[in-house]
Amino acid sequence: MTQPETHVHADPLRRWTEQILLAKGTPARDAERTTEVMIKADLRGVDTHGVFVCVQPYLDRIDQVRPDLQEINLEPNLQILKDQGAALLLDGDWGFGQVAAWEAMELAIERARSHGIGMVSVTRSTHLGMCAYYPLMAVDQDMIGITMTNTTPAAVPSFGRKARLGTNPMSLAAPAGKHPPFELDMATTVVSGGKVYLSHLAGKKMPEGWMVDEKGDPLTDATVGLQSGSHLPLGGAGLLHGGHKGYGLGLVVEILCGVLAGGNIGPRIVAGENYHWVAAIDVSAFQPAARFKAMMDDLIDTLHRTPTVAGHDRVLIPGELEHRTYEHRIRHGIPVSPAVLPWIEETSRKFGIDPPL
């Protein structure tokens, strides 16, 4: 018999998550910002970067349960190490990546107002959650926003069979007028690591083409994938479907994040260690914001009018599905996998707080 689906609304889940982080000693503002990024991911359907996937690994890193984990510093001293006006280097001091990336984007937006563009490289940071959160901060200011981050080695380069780069996500968002903003948020691998984890939780096989084993052969067992598998670059193995392009994009992220920050690079990054790069572009430095948004609307309308293949009623733009999911989940709640219900109950008892369900 199929278990009925459980849903939780954003506000109780937000309070519950903040209470956990506060109980571990996280400063109030840092707990609020870190939680907000996770809740926004859950509301947008980016479950791979939401509360139920991210909180436990964060707790493990706070407690440094393994020697190969980069511990999260609960009292980071964020400092600007270099300031060239439109370009800055920010030290995240191993705090929550959400806190460092949020600060970095605020700095980028501030500098873009003065210089037309602001770019911030972040060194010594940790997992920043859903990449799209930060470009959307720029969109709220009528700017284009960009965020990238390198990650623990998880993906093979083209023709390789040992992981050398991370899933290395990138995101770009741009404002529109009558339409929701354009919001591209993607791993430079076929899928993010979170999707493999969700397949593992659900006890499902992965589609062939997501990962390979240690010999470079296709891997469909998600549990084995988490333990010893490697991701394929976007486009898959070899050249036929453009795997070399996904590999190249992963290297772009590596250069702008790890190398530019003078931090660390994919092959040597330990679990929990990340470097970021964010940028904000003030569209009014090029043309009036209203004209830019009108042109974006025209572009989106043109795409929407594209003739479609059988089974699809309209061409979509990146971010459109996430916007629809957000509107639905705000009203009806965030679905909760049956696999995480015991963890929610156990965590609630551990911290002496009421479960959010």
PAGU-305951 format. One record per residue (C-alpha): residue in three letters; residue number from 1; x negated, y, z. Coordinates in steps of 0.001 Angstrom, whole numbers, plus 500000, padded with zeros to 6 digits. Layout:
N
Ala,NUM,X,Y,Z .
...
This chain:
357
Met,1,500000,500000,500000 .
Thr,2,498588,503370,498990 .
Gln,3,497962,505745,501891 .
Pro,4,499850,509058,501495 .
Glu,5,497619,511991,500631 .
Thr,6,496764,514335,503503 .
His,7,496423,518095,503038 .
Val,8,494990,520815,505246 .
His,9,495529,524550,504839 .
Ala,10,492577,526892,504538 .
Asp,11,493047,528872,507764 .
Pro,12,493001,525948,510242 .
Leu,13,490131,524334,508326 .
Arg,14,488235,527628,508437 .
Arg,15,488737,527959,512223 .
Trp,16,487741,524338,512814 .
Thr,17,484552,524635,510764 .
Glu,18,483522,527912,512381 .
Gln,19,484059,526413,515837 .
Ile,20,481709,523541,515006 .
Leu,21,478966,525865,513766 .
Leu,22,479419,528180,516751 .
Ala,23,479206,525207,519116 .
Lys,24,475832,524310,517570 .
Gly,25,474554,527822,518322 .
Thr,26,475060,529522,514956 .
Pro,27,475458,533328,515271 .
Ala,28,479064,534423,514653 .
Arg,29,478435,536273,511384 .
Asp,30,476344,533430,509972 .
Ala,31,479000,530877,510942 .
Glu,32,481687,533031,509310 .
Arg,33,479786,533477,506030 .
Thr,34,478659,529852,505770 .
Thr,35,482191,528645,506434 .
Glu,36,483717,531088,503957 .
Val,37,481570,529777,501096 .
Met,38,482604,526183,501880 .
Ile,39,486302,527060,502168 .
Lys,40,486213,528922,498849 .
Ala,41,484706,525807,497261 .
Asp,42,487480,523600,498642 .
Leu,43,490165,526026,497494 .
Arg,44,488720,526169,493977 .
Gly,45,488579,522379,493702 .
Val,46,484783,522274,493968 .
Asp,47,485102,519557,496613 .
Thr,48,481462,518582,496132 .
His,49,480465,521754,497997 .
Gly,50,483299,521993,500498 .
Val,51,483605,521340,504214 .
Phe,52,483983,517560,504055 .
Val,53,480823,517059,502003 .
Cys,54,478564,519757,503470 .
Val,55,479177,520013,507213 .
Gln,56,477648,516705,508311 .
Pro,57,474401,517193,506342 .
Tyr,58,474158,520694,507840 .
Leu,59,474554,519261,511355 .
Asp,60,471858,516695,510569 .
Arg,61,469520,519477,509488 .
Ile,62,470240,521563,512565 .
Asp,63,469365,518530,514698 .
Gln,64,466536,517489,512329 .
Val,65,467582,513844,512537 .
Arg,66,464892,512831,510024 .
Pro,67,461288,514030,509818 .
Asp,68,461652,514676,506071 .
Leu,69,464529,517125,506558 .
Gln,70,463948,520869,506440 .
Glu,71,465490,522026,509702 .
Ile,72,468061,524844,509529 .
Asn,73,466951,527815,511620 .
Leu,74,469973,529115,513545 .
Glu,75,468339,532490,514265 .
Pro,76,466649,533464,510993 .
Asn,77,464879,536772,510596 .
Leu,78,465732,537749,507019 .
Gln,79,463089,540140,505680 .
Ile,80,462398,541905,502406 .
Leu,81,458829,540900,501575 .
Lys,82,458519,542928,498356 .
Asp,83,460610,545822,497093 .
Gln,84,460172,547163,493568 .
Gly,85,463494,548965,493382 .
Ala,86,465444,546765,491007 .
Ala,87,463495,543631,492012 .
Leu,88,463098,542259,495517 .
Leu,89,461675,539204,497276 .
Leu,90,463698,538121,500327 .
Asp,91,462542,535686,503027 .
Gly,92,465449,533479,504182 .
Asp,93,463408,532148,507147 .
Trp,94,464984,528671,506723 .
Gly,95,468425,529843,507847 .
Phe,96,471668,528779,506213 .
Gly,97,471326,529236,502455 .
Gln,98,474766,530828,502355 .
Val,99,473536,533596,504637 .
Ala,100,470402,534280,502577 .
Ala,101,472220,534148,499218 .
Trp,102,475007,536416,500510 .
Glu,103,472433,538957,501699 .
Ala,104,470529,538636,498414 .
Met,105,473616,539337,496315 .
Glu,106,474554,542337,498462 .
Leu,107,471049,543716,497866 .
Ala,108,471295,542988,494130 .
Ile,109,474636,544812,493910 .
Glu,110,473261,547787,495836 .
Arg,111,470229,548068,493532 .
Ala,112,472342,547583,490403 .
Arg,113,474305,550710,491338 .
Ser,114,471053,552698,491203 .
His,115,469134,550913,488452 .
Gly,116,471791,549198,486336 .
Ile,117,470443,545826,487433 .
Gly,118,469310,544263,490693 .
Met,119,467426,540970,491021 .
Val,120,466498,539182,494228 .
Ser,121,464289,536129,494571 .
Val,122,464801,534207,497822 .
Thr,123,462026,532183,499405 .
Arg,124,462151,529752,502352 .
Ser,125,465864,529034,502225 .
Thr,126,468226,526064,502369 .
His,127,471359,524778,500599 .
Leu,128,473521,527736,499507 .
Gly,129,476718,525786,498787 .
Met,130,478850,526652,495762 .
Cys,131,476765,528769,493374 .
Ala,132,479812,530590,491953 .
Tyr,133,480598,532325,495236 .
Tyr,134,477850,534901,494862 .
Pro,135,478400,535996,491231 .
Leu,136,482051,536548,492169 .
Met,137,480833,539046,494772 .
Ala,138,479363,541046,491891 .
Val,139,482544,540698,489836 .
Asp,140,484462,542365,492681 .
Gln,141,482247,545414,492029 .
Asp,142,482814,545393,488245 .
Met,143,479436,543774,487688 .
Ile,144,478143,540599,486083 .
Gly,145,476669,538248,488675 .
Ile,146,474178,535397,488284 .
Thr,147,472961,532834,490813 .
Met,148,470557,529909,490462 .
Thr,149,468929,527559,492953 .
Asn,150,466435,524722,492716 .
Thr,151,467002,521574,494749 .
Thr,152,465417,518362,495981 .
Pro,153,464041,516206,493125 .
Ala,154,466945,514140,491841 .
Ala,155,466809,514220,488043 .
Val,156,464498,512602,485504 .
Pro,157,463000,514764,482752 .
Ser,158,463693,513661,479179 .
Phe,159,461942,510330,478512 .
Gly,160,460929,510048,482195 .
Arg,161,462056,507484,484762 .
Lys,162,461070,509227,487985 .
Ala,163,462934,512225,489415 .
Arg,164,461007,515475,489014 .
Leu,165,463667,518240,489071 .
Gly,166,466757,518868,491135 .
Thr,167,470317,519144,489897 .
Asn,168,469343,522852,489720 .
Pro,169,472723,524585,489380 .
Met,170,473335,527963,487777 .
Ser,171,476353,530260,487775 .
Leu,172,477358,533417,485895 .
Ala,173,480567,535392,486379 .
Ala,174,481846,538427,484473 .
Pro,175,484916,540598,485130 .
Ala,176,487935,540709,482839 .
Gly,177,491078,542854,482849 .
Lys,178,494388,541002,482679 .
His,179,492672,537610,482882 .
Pro,180,490784,536008,485770 .
Pro,181,487022,536515,485479 .
Phe,182,484794,534291,483393 .
Glu,183,483137,531958,485914 .
Leu,184,480551,529442,484725 .
Asp,185,479240,527205,487528 .
Met,186,477287,524127,486481 .
Ala,187,474558,521723,487418 .
Thr,188,471863,521311,484801 .
Thr,189,472353,517550,485217 .
Val,190,475354,515627,483881 .
Val,191,477032,515899,487317 .
Ser,192,476162,517339,490705 .
Gly,193,474958,515160,493554 .
Gly,194,478226,515814,495360 .
Lys,195,480189,513968,492668 .
Val,196,478070,510884,493225 .
Tyr,197,478731,511168,496964 .
Leu,198,482493,511512,496400 .
Ser,199,482435,508395,494204 .
His,200,480611,506600,497017 .
Leu,201,483201,507746,499583 .
Ala,202,486063,506610,497365 .
Gly,203,484401,503263,496652 .
Lys,204,484515,503949,492911 .
Lys,205,482069,503109,490155 .
Met,206,480350,506017,488422 .
Pro,207,480788,506387,484653 .
Glu,208,477790,505182,482704 .
Gly,209,475645,508176,481749 .
Trp,210,475557,509944,485127 .
Met,211,472502,508242,486628 .
Val,212,469725,505742,485921 .
Asp,213,467907,503263,488129 .
Glu,214,464178,503062,488812 .
Lys,215,463601,501399,485418 .
Gly,216,465556,504073,483559 .
Asp,217,468525,501780,482930 .
Pro,218,472143,503014,483317 .
Leu,219,473457,502910,486892 .
Thr,220,477149,502839,487879 .
Asp,221,477017,501854,491569 .
Ala,222,477393,505153,493466 .
Thr,223,475992,503742,496718 .
Val,224,472837,502555,494978 .
Gly,225,472768,505872,493149 .
Leu,226,472616,507771,496435 .
Gln,227,469845,505521,497731 .
Ser,228,467527,505169,494765 .
Gly,229,469117,506454,491551 .
Ser,230,468140,509483,489490 .
His,231,470395,511940,487693 .
Leu,232,470241,512428,483954 .
Pro,233,469830,515963,482582 .
Leu,234,472865,517589,480984 .
Gly,235,473275,515868,477607 .
Gly,236,472063,512530,478937 .
Ala,237,469076,510423,478040 .
Gly,238,466995,511180,474965 .
Leu,239,467617,513731,472229 .
Leu,240,470785,512462,470532 .
His,241,473220,514430,472683 .
Gly,242,470894,517230,473733 .
Gly,243,469425,515834,476936 .
His,244,466261,517832,476245 .
Lys,245,468375,520997,476492 .
Gly,246,469662,520080,479947 .
Tyr,247,466088,519300,480961 .
Gly,248,465010,522700,479632 .
Leu,249,467776,524484,481544 .
Gly,250,466686,522706,484718 .
Leu,251,463176,524031,484142 .
Val,252,464530,527569,483621 .
Val,253,466115,527355,487075 .
Glu,254,462883,525946,488522 .
Ile,255,460849,528844,487106 .
Leu,256,463223,531614,488219 .
Cys,257,463743,530096,491681 .
Gly,258,460753,528146,492929 .
Val,259,457907,529575,490843 .
Leu,260,458997,533226,490829 .
Ala,261,459570,533171,494595 .
Gly,262,456095,531713,495113 .
Gly,263,457822,528972,497058 .
Asn,264,457974,525325,496077 .
Ile,265,458852,523367,492949 .
Gly,266,461083,520369,492277 .
Pro,267,458602,517487,492569 .
Arg,268,457478,518639,496027 .
Ile,269,460690,520025,497578 .
Val,270,461854,518161,500693 .
Ala,271,465506,517574,501564 .
Gly,272,467167,520803,502676 .
Glu,273,464518,523102,501153 .
Asn,274,465751,525493,498474 .
Tyr,275,464764,528683,496656 .
His,276,467249,530986,494947 .
Trp,277,467447,533740,492356 .
Val,278,470384,536130,492102 .
Ala,279,471113,539104,489871 .
Ala,280,473803,541744,489476 .
Ile,281,474283,543760,486288 .
Asp,282,476349,546951,486429 .
Val,283,478336,546945,483198 .
Ser,284,478889,550720,483499 .
Ala,285,475180,551139,482779 .
Phe,286,475996,549967,479247 .
Gln,287,479617,550997,478667 .
Pro,288,482680,551978,480723 .
Ala,289,483899,549091,482881 .
Ala,290,487429,549422,481488 .
Arg,291,486171,548948,477913 .
Phe,292,484065,545962,478950 .
Lys,293,487082,544320,480594 .
Ala,294,489266,545015,477553 .
Met,295,486671,543347,475319 .
Met,296,486520,540385,477712 .
Asp,297,490298,540072,477519 .
Asp,298,490102,540128,473716 .
Leu,299,487433,537423,473756 .
Ile,300,489491,535258,476132 .
Asp,301,492698,535783,474124 .
Thr,302,490873,534756,470954 .
Leu,303,489677,531559,472603 .
His,304,493145,530827,473965 .
Arg,305,494569,531068,470434 .
Thr,306,492163,528443,469083 .
Pro,307,493974,525472,467490 .
Thr,308,493683,522471,469819 .
Val,309,493123,518756,469411 .
Ala,310,495890,516281,470250 .
Gly,311,496784,516100,473924 .
His,312,495736,519634,474829 .
Asp,313,497959,522699,474671 .
Arg,314,495298,525405,475074 .
Val,315,491586,526039,475043 .
Leu,316,490410,527126,478489 .
Ile,317,487512,529324,479573 .
Pro,318,485075,528451,482362 .
Gly,319,486642,529227,485732 .
Glu,320,490239,528974,484564 .
Leu,321,490847,525537,486083 .
Glu,322,489234,526632,489342 .
His,323,491480,529712,489429 .
Arg,324,494572,527554,488922 .
Thr,325,493411,525140,491609 .
Tyr,326,492826,528035,494001 .
Glu,327,496374,529335,493482 .
His,328,497806,525843,494055 .
Arg,329,495723,524984,497130 .
Ile,330,496361,528334,498813 .
Arg,331,500046,527402,498764 .
His,332,499978,523628,499187 .
Gly,333,496741,522957,501049 .
Ile,334,493418,521254,500376 .
Pro,335,493603,517470,499773 .
Val,336,491688,515344,502274 .
Ser,337,490222,511993,501250 .
Pro,338,491318,509105,503532 .
Ala,339,487619,508229,503802 .
Val,340,486863,511381,505822 .
Leu,341,489820,511238,508230 .
Pro,342,487899,509150,510834 .
Trp,343,484985,511602,510599 .
Ile,344,487319,514558,511228 .
Glu,345,488753,512863,514324 .
Glu,346,485322,511846,515619 .
Thr,347,483822,515303,515044 .
Ser,348,486793,516989,516731 .
Arg,349,486361,514776,519818 .
Lys,350,482608,515367,519871 .
Phe,351,483004,519142,519964 .
Gly,352,486190,519195,522049 .
Ile,353,488248,521039,519445 .
Asp,354,491637,520320,517907 .
Pro,355,491489,518688,514454 .
Pro,356,492620,520964,511618 .
Leu,357,495192,518517,510220 .
